[in-house]
Amino acid sequence: MKKRFTAVLLIAGLILTLIPAALADSSSGRIRTYSHDLVTFIEYFEGFEEKAVLDQGQYYIGYGMLSETQDPEETITQEQAEQDLIDYLDREGGVVDQVNAFLEENDLPATQGQYDAMCSLVYNKGISRLRESGIREILKKGVENCDELYVVNTFAQICRTYYTKVALVGLIYRRVQEAEMFLFDEYDVPKNNQSTRYKWLLTDANGGQVDYDVYCYKAGQTYGSLPQPTRSGYKFAGWKVTAVENTASDSGRILTASDTADADYTIQAQWTASDGTDTGSAHSAVCPSRKFTDVSTDPNNWYHAAVDHAVESGYMDGVSGTSFAPNGSVTRAQLVQILYAMEGKPSSAEASFSDVTSDKWYAAAIGWASKYDIVSGYEDGTFKPDQAVTRQQMISILYKYADHKNYTLNDSGDLSWFPDADELSVYAVTPMKWAIGHGLISGTGKGIEPKGTTTRAQAAVILNAFDSNIANAA
């Protein structure tokens, strides 16, 4: 949850002295204010912005604080930002008041770590997420009487974005660290944010349903049991590892209950037809992409379902009658034609680029897209229709299309989890945050590769997510 930035500029020496003393004896287990360790913890996860950053029509500065009027050229020191964070925690109706009301109305005890963990959660996601969680019941029962992993998993489930309900890796790491604070009064964030106590599985039901987004396990121990998803008309065939966080990738293997929880994995459910037919041996008779000899025949392949959806929806087709060219590059003309098809191919203005003549198959699409400022040309008056589209260019064009459609531009993903985020061009930073926040892009084994060429398979996956997470949610 983003916070309103208040222009209170106090010297750094006052910061620690202004944090209120505990409102109750800590030995009573009824702490009602936060520690300075919490301030440091929030600062780490929110990240410091020295200058106000314009993002989706609003300015952000300091530690995750929001200002609707802040001059983007005005700077702030870390000391000032910390004081503003403290002021926000302490203000009337702020985080402290909200957490205290939650505890008092339920007559709940809280140690310092438990209190601070709840404050961090409320600062980040709002008081409603605390109230909706199982934390009230845990405190009523007594943490010492609850299963340790139950507590961790209670926190881990609060990891979705507001609008699209997409679970984010950055939020999982924060929730697990809050759980350790809650359980053990420990505030230190380990290297790469990875807990030494717990490892998690982020699930992708792949067309099915699963009870929870995230499942946490004790590090170094066997899983014992894995989530059991369901899908009408299919039998579950196991979990395939599709991403491994902060370690050498061993993606592609099937995870088993006897495996050791040694890393944080993203896993995808694999399915076979309920009659026992191996659905990976050949295209189904009703498979939309069955005519393409170069599309994987395995329906569990990472791009197969997205290509099926794109072909069935009519906004993508093959480069020939038998070839989809999943590893081929998407050109500027092709991307605009896809969006034009998604729009229903409306009447359009004539394209005004020297290299786009009216007899070209993409002329109407480019005329439409340029009319609504979804795309633009180059200084020399050309459009360069055959030029390959980079990943950051595709996301930026899709962002402009979403704006044209009045779809949500909210939700800002965390770029800090990607080692190559600093390679993003300035124009692509906000669109890429939006795409990550809405689950349109999750990165490759190397990062987000902003200047890498977008393949047709990647484009299909991104457009499928756009359709599901943004267009259908509008």
N, C-alpha and C positions, 0 to 999 in steps of 0.2 A: 504494500500500500504506500503510495507516495504522500509526502507530507508538505504542508504549506510552508514556504520559506518566509521567515520574519526577519526584518532588517534590524536585528538587535546586534550591535557591535560592541562587545565587551572584551577587555583584555584577558589574555590567556591565564593570568595568575588567579583570576576569580573562579575559574571553571570548577576545580575540585571542591572549593569551599561552598559553592552554591548547590551541590548535590545534597538533598535533604538527608538528615539522619534517619535511621530506621524508626518507624513509627511504633514498633513493638520490640520487645526483647527477643533477639535472635534465638535464644535458648528455648523460647516457648514454641518455636516452629510456626510463628504467625508473622512472618516478615511482610511488611506492607510498603516497601520502597526498594529501589534497585541499587546495585553496586556500580562502581565505576568500571568494573570488568565488563559489565553489560554494554556500557558506552563504547568501549574498545571493540567488543564483539560486533555490534551493529555497524560501526565504522568500517570494519573489515569487509563485511558482506555487502554493505550498500555502496562502498567505493566513494572516493572523494573527487569532486569536480571543482576545480579552482574557478572556472568561468561558467556562467550560466549557459546551459546547452539547450538549444531549441530542439524539441523532440515532439512531433505530433501536435504542433500548435501551442505547446506550453514550454516554459523554461524550467530546467532542473539545475540545481546547484548544491554544493555541499555534500551531505551524506543522504542522498535519496530524498531531498526536500524539493517541494514544488513551489514555483512562483509564477503567477500569471502575468505579472507586470515587470519582473526583474529585467533590467537592461542587460542584454547578452554580453556587453563589453565590460560590465562591472565584474571585478574579481572578488574573491573571498579567501581568507587564510584558513588553514586547517583549524587554528584556534577559534576563529569566529564561527566556523561551521560546527565545531564541537559544541560551542555554547548554544547555538541555535537548536542543535539536536537535544541538548539538555532542556532547553526552554520548552521544546515541543513535548518531551516526555512529561514535564511538570505542569504544563499549562492546564487551566480549568477545562475539564472534559477530555483531557488528553489521555495518553497511554496509562499513566499511573492511576488516574481516577477510574478508568474503565476496568483495569485489572482488579483494583481494590473493590469496586462495586461487585464484580463477578465473584470474588472470594467472600465478601461479607454477606451477600444475599444467599449464598450457599453454606455459610459458616464453615469455610474450608481453611485448613492449615496450609502453610507453604514455607519451605526452607528458602534460603537465599537463592540457591541454584534454580529451584522450581519457580520462584517468583520472576527471576531474570529471564528464564526460558519463555515464560508466558508473555513477558513484556516484549521480547524480541519477536515472537510470533504475532502479537497484536500490532506492533510497529510495521511489520512487513505485510500482513494479510488482513488485519482488521479484527475487531472484537467479535464479529459474528463467527469467524472461523474458530475462535477459541470456544465460544458457546456451543457450536455445532459438534465439536470434537468429543472424544471420550475422556478428556483430561479431568473434567468435573468428577466423573465416576472413579477415576484413578486416585484422586486426592481424597475422596470420601472413603474409599476402601483402605487407603494407605499404600504408598508406593511399595513399601516392604512386603505387602501382601499380594502384589501384582507380578505377573510374569514379566521379566525384563524385556523380552522381545515384543511383548504386547505393547509396552510403553513406547518403545522405539517405533513400532509400526503405526501407532496412533499418531505420532508426530509426522511420520513419513508420508501419510496419506494426504497431508495438506501441502501439496506440491503442484497444484494446477494453476494455470493462468486464469484470470477473471472471466474473460469473454468466451474463449474457445475450450476451456477446460482441458488444455493440453498439459501434461506433466512435464516439468522442466528439470533437467539434471541439476542445475544450480540450486533450485529450491530443495531438491532431495538432500543435497549435501548440507544445506543450512538446517533443514529439519532434523537430520541425524545428529548434527552438532548440538542443537537445542535439546534433543533427547538426552545426550550425554551430560549436558549442563543440569538438566532436570533430575537425572538419576544420581549423578556423582559429584555435583557442584564443580565440574571441570569446564574451563572456558577456552583452553588452548586449542587452536585450529591446526590440525596436522598438515604436513606437506601435501600439496595438491588437493587439499580439502578432504582427503580420503581417511575415513575412520580406521583406526587399527583394531577396533572392537567389532565392527559390524560391516557387512558387505550387502549390497542390495541388488535386486533384479527389477528392472523397469520393463513392464510387459507391453507387448503389442499383440492383441488378440487376433489380428489379421482376418477380420470379417466375423469373428466370434465375440463372445463375451467372457470376461473374467472378473472376479469379485473386486479386485483392487488394482490400482496402477502400479504400486510398488510393494515389494516383499523384502524385508530385511532379515538377515541371518547372522549368526555369530561367526566372525572371521576365523578361518582355520578349521572349522568343523564341517562335516558333510551336511548337505542340505536336508537330508532325511525325507522331505516331501517337497514337491513343487506345486505351483498353482495348477488347477484343473479347469481350463476354459471349456466352453460349450459353443456349438454352432449347429444350427438346424440343418440336417441332411448330411452332416459330416462326422467323421470320427477323428478325435484328437490324435496326432501322430508324433507329438513331442515338441520341445522348445528348441528353436535354433538361435544360437548366439549371433546377433547382427551388429553389435558394437561393444567394445571393451574400453572402459574409461582409464586414461592415464597409464596404459601399459601396452606392451607389444600385443598386437591384435591376434586372437585366435578365433575370430569370428567365422561363422559357417559351420561350426561343430554343433552337435546335438547335446544339450545339457541333460544330465541325468540326476536323479535323487542321490546317488552315491558319490557324486562329484563333491569336491571341497569348495567351500565359499572362499575363494582366493582373490576375487576381483569384483568390481562393479560392472554388471552386464546389462545390456538391453537385449531382450529375448523376444522372438516372434513365434507365435503358435503356428504349427504345421498341421495340415489337414489331409485326410483321404476321404473319398466318397463313402457314405454310410453302408453301401453294399459291399465294401471291401475292395472296389476297383482302385487300382493304382492311378490316381488322377494325374500323376506326373509322367506317365508313360506316353501319353499322346494328348493332343488337344481334344477337349470335349467337343461333341458335335454342335454344341451351342456356344462355344467359346468365340467371342467376337474377333479375336486375333488369330484364329486358326488358319487363315489363308496365308499368313506370313511365315515363311520357312526359317526366318532368322530370329524369331521371337521364341524364347525359352518355352518348352512344352510343360515345364513344371509350374503349376499354378501357385506354388509357394515361392517362386522366384521373386526377388525384391521388386521388380518392376512389372511383372506379368499382370497383376490385377489392375494396375494403373493404366497400362496400355489397353487392356480390355475396356476399361471405363471410357478412355479417351476416344477409342474407335466407335464404341457403342453410342456415345453421346454425339458423335459426328464432328468433333472439333480437331481430331487428328486422324490421319490416314497414312497409308504406306507411301514410300517413295516410288513404288511400282506395285503391280498387282500381287506380287508375292514377297515383297521385301518391305519391312518397317524401318530397317537400319537403326536399331536401338543404340548402337555405339557411334552413330553418325552425329555430326554437329547440327545444332539448330541455327538457322540463319535468321537475320533480322526480318526478312520477308516472311519466313515460315512462322515466326513467333507472332507477328502482327496478324497473319492470316488465321492463326489459331484463335486469337482473341476476337477477331472479327466474326469467326464462326460461333464462338461462345455467345456473342452479342446477337446472333440471329441474322447476320449479314444485312444490316440496314442500308438504306440508300446513303450515299456518301458524296463528299466533295471530291473534286478531281485532285489527284496528288500533284504538288507543285515542285517536284524535284527533277533535276535534269536527267537523272538516270532511271526514272520511273515513267515509262510511257504508258498510254492508256490501254495498249493491247496486252500488257503483261497480266498474268494470272493474279498477281498480288496488288495491282494498281488500286482497285476499289478499297481493299483493306488498308493500305497505307494512307489513302486519301481520308478515310474515316478516322484512323488513329491520329493522324496529324491534326485534323480538324479539332479534336477534343484534347489536344496536347498530351496524348498518351505516349507519343513518340515525337522526336524532332530529327532534323537532318544535320548535316555538317556545314561548316562555314563556307565551303566551296559550292553549296547549293545541291549537293548530292545526298542520297539516302543510304547508299551502299547496301542494297537489299541482299546481296550474297555474302555479306560479312558474317562470320560466326558470332554468336552471342555469348558473352561471358556469363558466369553465374551471377555476378553482381548486377550486370545489365538486365538480365531477365527478371530478377527480383525487383529492380527499380521500375521497370516497365509494368510489371504486374501490380506494383504499389500504386502507380498512376491510374491503372485501369480500375483498381478498387476504389480510388478516390472518385473517379468518373461515375462509378456505380453507387456512390454514397455508402459503400460498405465500411465496416469499422476499420479505423486506422489506429485503434487502441492496442494495448498490450505490447510491451517492449521487452524483447528477450535480452539475455545477458551475453554480450560478446566476449566477456573476459574468459569464458571457458574454451575459446578457440585460439590456438597458438598463433594463427596467421591473421587475426582480426585487424592488426595494424596495417595490413596490406589493402584494406578497403579504401576505395576512393571516397572523398568527403560526401559526394552526392548520394552514395549508396549506404551510408551508415544507418540512417533512420529506416529506410526500407528493409535493410537486413535485420535490424532489431525487430521490426514488425513481423518479418517472415519467421524468425526464430520463435518469437512469442506466440505465433499462431500455428507452429508445428509444420510450416511449409518446407523448412529446410533444417536438417539436423547435422550437417557436415559429413565429410568423408573421413577416412582414417587419417588424413593429413590436416584436417581442419575444415573451414568453409570454402577454401580455395576460391576466393572472390574473382580472381582473374583467369581462372581455368575455364575452358570452353564447356558450355552446357551441352550434354548429349541429349538425344531424343528420348532415351529412356528416363534420364533425370528430369527432363521437362514434363514428361507424362506423370511422374510421381509428384512433382511440385504442383502441377495443375489439378491433379486428383485431390491433393490436400487442400488446395485453394477452394475447390468445389465443395468439399465436405466441411471444412472448418470456417470458411468465411461466407461464400455465396449462399450455402444452405442455412447458415446461421443468421443471415440478414433478416 
